[in-house]
Amino acid sequence: MSAPRRTGLLCALALTIAALPAAPVHAAPPAPALHFGACPDSVPAPPAPDRVECASLHVPLDRSHPDGKQLRLAISRVRASGPASERRGVLLVNPGGPGGPGLAYAVTKRAKLPERVRRSYDVIGFDPRGTGHSAPADCGPMGGLFSSPGPDPVPMGRTPEMAYLDGLRGTADDCARGVEYALPYLSTTETARDMDAIRAALDERRIGFLGVSYGSYLGAAYAAQYPHRVGRMVLDSVVGPWEWYDFDLRQSRALVRQRTVFFAWAARSAQRFGLGADGAAVRGAYQRVRDGLARHPVNGFGAAEFDRTVYRALGRTERWAGLADGLRSYLRDGTVEPLRPAEPFDSAASRTYEAANRTVKCADGPAPAPSRVLADIRRMRRLDPQPVLTGMEASVCAYWHHRSAHPTPLGSPQAPPVLLIASAHDPVTPIEGARALQRRLPGSRLVTLHDDYSHGVFASRGNSCVDGAAAAYLVDGSVPHTDVHCAGPGLPTP
């Protein structure tokens, strides 16, 4: 369904200063309970005169036993660059996941924010529980997930399907051994409670929040638990308010649609890429690459590694040319180096991410039955004989050792208006998720970047309409009269 597109000027005119209570302005930042100092080497330094500082906050693993085992949360801060008269409080930021660390994000994301936002907010990053420097999750070998080459992630036939389920069971067993008694507590609900502990430690009455991708889900969970402590909240590239397994299915279908767009895009530059003059020809070239790698992996790079590369590339159009070049290189001389990611999949950071991702997803809500997992894979193969199932992490919940009976509460009619942002053709977080979450946040507005096919929009795509609307909301409290429609860049020119 299409929507009218307007220029950045019209987007600006659609705003009004209304509906949001003014964020408190302090004569000076309050004296925090946190003790800030030097940061780990992994946190980059912002350009002078700004500086980043880090602190630790201890929180209970299980809040029903506040005097029991404690977790150490790693927190970072870059103070507002403007005078005290411009200060709007703190803006907690989260880059996504689940499983993504956020300590460095206070620096890297802040550098991309509009200057008005940087002048108005102390930007606060943190590693959510189970990630980075905050009690990182460890699931060991994860059922062979880090084997190189890994097993084909798309089982075709009864024997491969049983092996696929065995891999899920092995991952669940490994996480039960590695994470042990913490399995129920590395969850979005508990991370939202950690956010409120950070707010209290910073002595803020309300908290501003910018969450991207999974960060939007985390923000919605915070709004459900603490609606009266929500300041100005921007949720970008929104995860829909569904159980994780259902979300993963929606994402997989969107990736198949996006891949078809990629095939047609590469065909329009047939002379540049040499993969074929129409989408069908490019698809044939793609399948020859995958079939070849499935039969004969190259230096540990097989079907699983190829699918992970495709999954990563489809979500950002700026990566499409690299994917097409990689397909051509393999077909010409059998090399996979252009397809291989810069960071090894079995690196320490990747192992923590994959462990935390599955632990959080399985702690957040009900699990599918193994029979449903197989039935859905078969449905996906009827939709497309070669689906991309890399993002189906919640399938492992079918064998998880801790079962959550209830889904994570998301959104609240008591929360103030929230600004949601989405790309019209984002395959990683399809836009219907933003529309569904908007219904749980009355008075909230959706900013849509049309004719865009990438994941991550605000202070990411360089769109003045989107960035202007979000900056006006964060700094001035300007809530649009209606949903905002911004003209996007279209597909890139190779």
TORMI-961103 format. One line per field, with one value per residue (C-alpha): residue number from 1; residue in one letter; x, y, z. Coordinates in steps of 0.001 Angstrom, whole numbers, plus 524288, in hexadecimal, padded with zeros to 5 digits. Example, Ala and Ser with C-alpha at 12.3 -4.5 7.8 and 13.67 -1.06 7.14 Angstrom:
% residues 2
nr: (1|2) .
rest: (A|S) .
X: (8300C|83566) .
Y: (7EE6C|7FBDC) .
Z: (81E78|81BE4) .
//
This chain:
% residues 494
nr: (1|2|3|4|5|6|7|8|9|10|11|12|13|14|15|16|17|18|19|20|21|22|23|24|25|26|27|28|29|30|31|32|33|34|35|36|37|38|39|40|41|42|43|44|45|46|47|48|49|50|51|52|53|54|55|56|57|58|59|60|61|62|63|64|65|66|67|68|69|70|71|72|73|74|75|76|77|78|79|80|81|82|83|84|85|86|87|88|89|90|91|92|93|94|95|96|97|98|99|100|101|102|103|104|105|106|107|108|109|110|111|112|113|114|115|116|117|118|119|120|121|122|123|124|125|126|127|128|129|130|131|132|133|134|135|136|137|138|139|140|141|142|143|144|145|146|147|148|149|150|151|152|153|154|155|156|157|158|159|160|161|162|163|164|165|166|167|168|169|170|171|172|173|174|175|176|177|178|179|180|181|182|183|184|185|186|187|188|189|190|191|192|193|194|195|196|197|198|199|200|201|202|203|204|205|206|207|208|209|210|211|212|213|214|215|216|217|218|219|220|221|222|223|224|225|226|227|228|229|230|231|232|233|234|235|236|237|238|239|240|241|242|243|244|245|246|247|248|249|250|251|252|253|254|255|256|257|258|259|260|261|262|263|264|265|266|267|268|269|270|271|272|273|274|275|276|277|278|279|280|281|282|283|284|285|286|287|288|289|290|291|292|293|294|295|296|297|298|299|300|301|302|303|304|305|306|307|308|309|310|311|312|313|314|315|316|317|318|319|320|321|322|323|324|325|326|327|328|329|330|331|332|333|334|335|336|337|338|339|340|341|342|343|344|345|346|347|348|349|350|351|352|353|354|355|356|357|358|359|360|361|362|363|364|365|366|367|368|369|370|371|372|373|374|375|376|377|378|379|380|381|382|383|384|385|386|387|388|389|390|391|392|393|394|395|396|397|398|399|400|401|402|403|404|405|406|407|408|409|410|411|412|413|414|415|416|417|418|419|420|421|422|423|424|425|426|427|428|429|430|431|432|433|434|435|436|437|438|439|440|441|442|443|444|445|446|447|448|449|450|451|452|453|454|455|456|457|458|459|460|461|462|463|464|465|466|467|468|469|470|471|472|473|474|475|476|477|478|479|480|481|482|483|484|485|486|487|488|489|490|491|492|493|494) .
rest: (M|S|A|P|R|R|T|G|L|L|C|A|L|A|L|T|I|A|A|L|P|A|A|P|V|H|A|A|P|P|A|P|A|L|H|F|G|A|C|P|D|S|V|P|A|P|P|A|P|D|R|V|E|C|A|S|L|H|V|P|L|D|R|S|H|P|D|G|K|Q|L|R|L|A|I|S|R|V|R|A|S|G|P|A|S|E|R|R|G|V|L|L|V|N|P|G|G|P|G|G|P|G|L|A|Y|A|V|T|K|R|A|K|L|P|E|R|V|R|R|S|Y|D|V|I|G|F|D|P|R|G|T|G|H|S|A|P|A|D|C|G|P|M|G|G|L|F|S|S|P|G|P|D|P|V|P|M|G|R|T|P|E|M|A|Y|L|D|G|L|R|G|T|A|D|D|C|A|R|G|V|E|Y|A|L|P|Y|L|S|T|T|E|T|A|R|D|M|D|A|I|R|A|A|L|D|E|R|R|I|G|F|L|G|V|S|Y|G|S|Y|L|G|A|A|Y|A|A|Q|Y|P|H|R|V|G|R|M|V|L|D|S|V|V|G|P|W|E|W|Y|D|F|D|L|R|Q|S|R|A|L|V|R|Q|R|T|V|F|F|A|W|A|A|R|S|A|Q|R|F|G|L|G|A|D|G|A|A|V|R|G|A|Y|Q|R|V|R|D|G|L|A|R|H|P|V|N|G|F|G|A|A|E|F|D|R|T|V|Y|R|A|L|G|R|T|E|R|W|A|G|L|A|D|G|L|R|S|Y|L|R|D|G|T|V|E|P|L|R|P|A|E|P|F|D|S|A|A|S|R|T|Y|E|A|A|N|R|T|V|K|C|A|D|G|P|A|P|A|P|S|R|V|L|A|D|I|R|R|M|R|R|L|D|P|Q|P|V|L|T|G|M|E|A|S|V|C|A|Y|W|H|H|R|S|A|H|P|T|P|L|G|S|P|Q|A|P|P|V|L|L|I|A|S|A|H|D|P|V|T|P|I|E|G|A|R|A|L|Q|R|R|L|P|G|S|R|L|V|T|L|H|D|D|Y|S|H|G|V|F|A|S|R|G|N|S|C|V|D|G|A|A|A|A|Y|L|V|D|G|S|V|P|H|T|D|V|H|C|A|G|P|G|L|P|T|P) .
X: (80000|805B2|80522|80693|81467|817AA|823E9|82BC8|825A8|817FC|81C89|8215F|81482|80D44|8131D|80D3F|81216|80799|803B1|81080|813B5|81FFC|82BF3|83195|83C9B|846F0|84FB7|85A73|85AC8|856EA|8617F|860AE|861C6|86A80|87922|87DDA|88BCA|893C2|88D6F|8922C|89AD4|88F85|8887A|88D50|88FFB|8872C|88D61|891F7|88D08|88301|88747|8819D|881BA|87D6D|877D0|87267|86561|86249|8547D|84E35|84E12|840AD|8393C|830C7|83D81|843AE|84E59|8521A|85B6A|85EA7|86204|86B55|865DD|86F95|86AE3|870A3|86D89|8709C|86B57|8631B|86BA2|86277|8608B|8583F|84CEA|84BB6|84C8D|8411C|8460F|84BDE|849FD|84C5B|84FD1|84F5F|85467|84C69|84E12|849D3|857E2|85DF2|866DE|8648C|86FE2|876A6|8699C|86904|8748C|871F1|86367|864BC|86E52|86361|85893|85433|85C02|84FF2|84E87|85CE7|85C03|84FCE|85229|85C10|85CD7|85D59|861A5|861A1|86456|85794|8588C|85EA3|86648|8735E|878C8|86BF7|86D06|86E50|866C7|86E80|86804|87488|873FB|86544|86298|86D00|86881|87699|87B50|881D7|87BE7|86F06|863DD|85AA0|850A1|845B7|8428D|83D1F|837C4|834AD|8429E|847A1|83B79|83E66|84C8B|84794|83F58|84AD3|852D7|8485E|847CE|85699|8569B|84C45|853EE|86084|859DB|853E6|8618D|867F0|85DB4|8580D|84F49|84FA0|84765|83A97|840ED|847FD|83B6D|835FA|82D60|8391B|8411D|83636|83702|845A3|842A8|83A70|8455D|84E61|8444F|843A2|85271|85349|84904|83FE8|83133|82EE3|837A9|83924|83BA9|84014|83EE3|84206|83D3A|83C8E|83E95|830B8|82BA1|83354|82DC1|81FF2|8226D|82721|81AE3|81279|818CC|81BB0|8128E|81371|8224A|822EC|82819|829F9|82B50|82F60|82DCA|83495|83366|828E7|827CB|81966|81242|81228|81849|82634|823C7|818AE|8213B|82C1E|8228F|81E0C|82C1D|82F65|82432|8286A|8364E|83167|82A3A|8362B|83EF7|83621|837DD|84689|84663|83F2B|84839|85474|84E97|84CDE|85BA7|85E9F|86AC8|86FFD|86D6B|86CC9|86262|857BD|84ECB|8425B|83E82|83CDE|84AA0|8506F|848E5|84E9C|85C51|8597F|854C0|860D0|86946|861C8|860FF|86F8A|872F2|86987|87047|87E3C|880C4|88C85|8958A|88A79|880D7|874CA|8660D|86444|86ED7|8694E|85B9B|860C1|86765|85ACD|852D8|85C00|85C65|84DDE|84AF7|85377|85332|860EF|86579|85EBC|869C8|8734C|86A4B|868CC|8777A|87976|87043|87793|884DD|880D3|87B1C|88747|8923E|88C89|89109|8888E|89094|88774|87C34|88322|88015|88B1A|888BF|888FF|87C0A|88280|888B8|88686|87D31|87556|8746E|86F1F|8656B|8601B|85EE1|85823|84F40|8496C|8491D|8415E|83813|834FC|83353|829DD|81E2F|81831|81FA2|81B7C|81A3D|8247C|819BE|81605|8241E|824D1|81773|81B5E|8282D|8206E|81719|82290|82810|81AFA|81B73|82945|8317A|83D87|83920|8422F|84029|84C00|843A5|83B2E|84220|835C5|8342A|83DA4|83387|82C8E|8369F|839C7|83B82|833F2|82642|81FEB|81135|80E1D|812EB|81A00|8106A|812BE|80D7D|803B6|7F860|7FDA0|80A98|80C62|80CB9|81825|81E66|81FAE|8282A|82870|82DB2|822C9|82A0D|832DD|8338C|839DC|82EC7|82355|81B35|80EEB|815A1|81628|807BE|80427|80C1A|80659|7F905|7FE4E|80373|7F7D7|7FB44|80823|80C2A|812DF|81D33|81E8A|82A14|82430|82BB2|83610|83A82|843DD|843E5|84681|8411B|842B2|8505E|853FA|84E5C|851A8|84394|8409F|831F9|8338F|83EA4|837B9|82B2D|8327C|83AF6|82F2B|82876|8342F|8383D|82B98|8217B|81B52|811F8|80D30|7FEA5|7FE0F|8073B|8129E|81659|82419|82976|83443|84048|83BE5|84535|8539F|85AE0|8662D) .
Y: (80000|80CF9|8199A|827B2|82D02|83AA8|842A8|84597|85339|84D97|84433|84FA2|856BE|84AD3|84CA8|853B1|85605|84EB6|84230|83FD3|8451B|84D3C|845B4|84B1A|854E1|8549F|85FE8|855B7|846F2|84065|839F4|82BAB|81FD2|81A1F|81C3B|81F16|81D43|81736|80E59|80158|8022D|7FD52|80A55|81498|82275|82D05|83901|8433E|84A3D|83F79|833DC|826C3|8215B|8144B|80ED4|8024A|7FFA0|7F346|7EDDC|7E143|7D5D5|7D24F|7DDF0|7D52C|7D2C2|7E045|7DBF0|7D044|7CF52|7DC7C|7E014|7EAFD|7F3D7|7FBB0|80998|8147B|822F1|82E55|83ADA|844AF|84E62|859FD|862D7|85EEE|8671F|85E00|85146|847CE|83CE3|82FCE|827EE|81988|812AF|80474|7FF72|7F2F5|7E44E|7DE24|7DBB1|7E855|7EFBB|7FE56|803FA|809B9|80DAF|819CC|81EA8|818FB|81BEE|82922|82D3E|82B87|8324D|83FFF|84A78|84F57|841FD|84139|84E92|84AD8|83D39|83592|82978|81D12|80FF9|802F9|7F4B0|7ED91|7E218|7D67B|7DEB8|7E59F|7E926|7E63D|7D7E9|7D2CE|7C675|7BA64|7AEE4|7A7DB|7A0F6|7A36F|7964E|7981F|7A5BB|7AA37|79E82|7A23F|79F1B|79E6F|79547|79A0E|7A2B7|79EE7|79071|78979|77C00|7740D|770BE|77ED8|78379|77A5F|77EF6|78D08|78A46|78355|78FB4|797CB|78E39|78E83|79D60|79D8D|79392|79B4C|7A7D9|7A0F8|79CB1|7A9D0|7B37B|7AA54|7B0B5|7BDE0|7B8D5|7BEF1|7CBEF|7CFB3|7D526|7E1A1|7E3C4|7E342|7EBEC|7F5FD|7F596|7F7C2|803CF|8091B|8064B|80E50|81948|8193E|818D3|824C6|82B9C|82E21|82EBE|82A51|8241C|8272C|81B6C|81857|80A09|80454|7F708|7EE7F|7FB36|7FECB|7F257|7F5A1|80366|7FE20|7F4FC|80070|80822|7FC9D|7FBEA|80A4C|81294|81E46|81E4E|81F15|82BFC|82D73|8204B|81DA5|80FB3|80D9C|801CC|7FC2D|7EDFB|7EA9C|7E6EB|7D872|7CC83|7CB11|7BED9|7C575|7D14B|7C8AC|7C293|7CFE6|7D414|7C7F2|7CA90|7D8BD|7D47B|7CC0B|7D7D6|7E06C|7D69B|7D702|7E5C5|7E3BE|7DA4D|7E431|7EF1A|7E76C|7E40D|7F27C|7F37F|7E71B|7ECDD|7F0DB|7E420|7D9EC|7D1DC|7D276|7DBE3|7D901|7D510|7C6BF|7C613|7CC83|7C327|7B7DF|7BD38|7BEB7|7B0B0|7AB9D|7B267|7ACCF|79F1F|79F41|7A376|79986|78E92|79364|79DA1|7A653|7A7B7|7A572|7AE14|7A63E|7A779|7AC32|7B67B|7BAD7|7BC53|7C482|7CD8D|7CEB1|7D14D|7DC4A|7E24B|7E25C|7EB60|7F6A2|7FAD5|8005D|7F22A|7ED71|7F0B2|7E92D|7DD55|7DDCC|7DF31|7D3A0|7CB24|7CEC6|7CBFD|7BE59|7BB31|7C03C|7BA89|7B358|7BD41|7C06E|7CB3A|7D62C|7CECC|7CBF1|7D584|7DD89|7D85C|7C98B|7C3AC|7BC67|7C882|7CAF0|7D640|7CE20|7C2B2|7CBA6|7D1D3|7C4CE|7BF86|7CBAD|7CCA3|7BF33|7C023|7CCCE|7C845|7BBB9|7C2CC|7CC90|7C3ED|7B6E3|7AD66|7A652|79794|7903F|78BA7|799B8|79D43|792B6|7962A|7A464|7A0F2|798E6|7A44C|7AD5E|7A3F2|7A3CF|7B2A2|7B220|7A5D7|7ACAF|7B517|7BCA2|7B6F9|7BCFE|7C5FB|7BB01|7BB17|7B8F5|7AB56|7A6C0|7AA49|79DAB|79696|7A132|79D05|7A89D|7AAFE|7B84B|7B739|7C53A|7CE68|7DAE5|7E62E|7F0DF|7FEC2|805A5|80F0D|81689|819BD|82715|827D1|8205F|822B2|8166E|81647|80C2E|809D1|805D2|7F9DF|7F603|7E70A|7E5BE|7EC75|7ED0E|7F96A|7F246|7F0B6|7FF71|8009E|7F5E1|7FBD0|8093F|803D9|8009C|80E74|817A7|8252B|8208B|823ED|81C0A|82236|81A24|81B37|81739|81192|80C78|7FE69|7FF1B|7FC53|807C7|81530|8205B|82628|81B28|81D83|82BFB|82FAD|83D99|83B33|82FDC|835F0|84303|83CF5|834E2|8403A|8492C|83EA9|83BF6|84A11|851D5|8476F|84990|83E80|83DFA|84096|83408|82987|82EE0|82A59|82CF2|82ADB|820C3|81EF4|8133C|8084D|80BD0|80D53|803BA) .
Z: (80000|7FC01|803C0|7FF4D|7FF82|803AA|80400|81016|81068|8113B|81BB7|823B0|8220E|82713|83491|84008|84DBF|85519|85BDB|86310|8707A|87020|87462|880F6|87F17|8899F|88D04|88D72|88C05|898C7|8A0D5|89CB4|8A567|89AED|89B38|88D78|88922|87E3D|8741F|86E97|8629D|85A37|85C23|85258|8569D|850D9|84A99|85469|85C22|85E5E|86651|869F7|877C8|87D31|889BC|88F7A|895E9|89D67|89BF4|8A0C8|89763|89CEA|8A248|8AAB8|8B23C|8B2A3|8BBFD|8B39E|8A819|8A20F|89412|89074|885CE|87DD6|87AEF|87298|87196|868AA|86EA2|86743|85FF6|861B1|86D6F|87906|873E5|86827|86FAC|86E49|876FC|872FA|8669F|868CA|85C07|857B7|84A98|84985|84A3B|85308|85681|851DA|85B37|85C74|86425|85829|85236|85AB5|8529E|84522|84460|84AE1|84042|8363F|83DEB|839F5|840F1|84832|84E78|85223|8588A|86039|86588|86D3C|864AB|86CCF|86780|86E90|86C45|86F4D|8788B|871A1|867DB|866B0|87412|87B32|87F45|87145|86E22|86A64|8639A|85FD4|85295|85113|84AE3|8408E|83C66|83B33|83384|826D7|81D7E|82498|82100|81669|81D78|813F1|8160D|80A21|80D2D|81935|81D47|81C3C|82388|82EE1|82EDB|82F13|83B24|8417F|83F76|8462F|8517F|852C0|8530B|85DAC|865AD|8643C|8689A|87447|87858|8758E|87A59|884BC|88EE2|887CF|87C5E|88124|884A1|87826|872AE|86CEE|878D4|881ED|878DE|87936|8880D|886D9|87EA6|889B1|89349|88A8E|88A6C|89939|89A99|891C7|89A48|88ECD|89071|88279|8787C|86A1D|86180|853AE|85028|842D2|83E21|84A67|851C1|84DAA|85405|86040|86060|85EF0|86A69|872A1|86F05|8734E|880C5|8834E|87AE6|8840F|8837A|874AF|86FD8|8612C|85AA4|84C91|847BC|83AB0|8319E|83A3F|83E5E|83E80|84B14|84819|84E2E|84961|8416A|83A17|837B2|83246|828AD|823F7|82240|81A56|810FD|80FA2|80C92|80164|7FBD0|7FD91|7F6E1|7EAEC|7EAB2|7EB9D|7E00D|7D789|7DC13|7D87B|7CB43|7C814|7C8EA|7C15B|7BB33|7C88D|7CFCD|7C503|7CBE8|7C18E|7BA80|7C229|7CFCF|7CC56|7C6C9|7D2E0|7DB80|7D3B0|7D5D4|7E45E|7E544|7DE38|7E855|7F3C4|7EDFB|7EB3D|7F907|7FED9|7F74C|7F8BD|8033B|800EA|80C93|81623|80EB6|80B0C|80A54|81857|81703|809E9|80F71|81AB4|810E4|8090D|8155E|8194F|80BB4|808D7|8143A|80F4D|80114|80233|80361|7F709|7EDB3|7F649|7F641|7E77B|7E5BC|7EEC5|7E6CD|7DA66|7E083|7E494|7D740|7D04A|7D860|7E412|7EE26|7F9FF|8002B|7FB76|801F6|80EB7|819E0|81F93|82D59|82F10|832EF|83E1C|8442F|852AA|84FF5|84659|84FC7|85A5E|850F8|84C1B|859F3|85F40|85366|8555C|86421|863BE|85924|86064|86D66|86776|8648F|86093|857ED|84B76|84B28|84329|83A04|83738|83450|829E2|82471|82309|81C53|81289|81071|80E27|80416|7FD24|7FCF6|7F79E|7F58B|7FB0B|80695|80F9D|81D37|823DC|82C49|831BB|83EE2|846E4|84109|84B8F|855D8|8521E|85A91|86470|87295|877F7|872BF|87438|874ED|8711A|86673|86A14|86CA2|86286|86207|86AB8|868B8|87478|86DF0|86797|858AF|852DD|84596|83D5D|83124|82643|818B2|80F71|80A43|815A0|81555|822B7|82A0A|8207D|82199|825D9|832FC|834D3|83164|83AF8|8460E|84353|846DB|85470|85652|8548F|84FB7|84A0E|83C2E|8319E|828DD|81C62|81326|80627|7FAB5|80410|805D8|81156|81FD8|82904|82578|82F48|82F29|82600|8186F|817EA|81534|81984|81A6A|823DB|82B8E|82C8D|831B3|83BC5|8403C|841E0|849E7|8529A|854E2|85410|8573E|849CC|846EB|838BE|83699|82EA9|829E5|821F2|81448|80F5B|801AD|80174|7F8E1|7F0E6|7ED5C|7EC45|7DF80|7DEFC) .
//
